[in-house]
Amino acid sequence: MRKPYLYLATTASKGKGVFTLKKIPANTVVEIAPVIVMENKDRELLDKTLLHDYIFEWGPKSDKCCMALGWIPMYNHRYQSNCEYFMNFDAATMFIKSVVAIKPGEELSINYNGDWNDAEKAWFDVSE
């Protein structure tokens, strides 16, 4: 499930991203997507490919990884993101929820560190 007012567009510096055509109130689930769960041995292989940048740690002990389907891999990172992602290990799904109101035309972002306002340095160069 993805809200019909979301769309993909090219950003100035981060490639493609997810944007909205209409205002999104805070605490709105904008996308729910299934994931493909993989073992750590698979992650070792994925880490050698471009897919490394699109997988998430998975499981209560983060001892697996997953590839989220839908547009979840297209949400760009921001330290003070306007959305947050959540994982449902039992249902093998992830969902994106807004943490603040988002204006039409604005890019939706998540913090790749997990919490929407986690300022810990990311594993890649981030230009805000």
Buried (B, 14 or more C-beta within 10 A) or exposed (E): EBBEEBEEEEEEEBEBBBBBEEEBEEEBEBBBBBBEBBEEEBBEEBEEEEBBEEBBBBEEEEEBBBBBEBBBBBBBBBBEBBBBBEBEEEEEBBBBBBBEEBEEEEBBBBBBBBEBEBEEEEEEEEEE
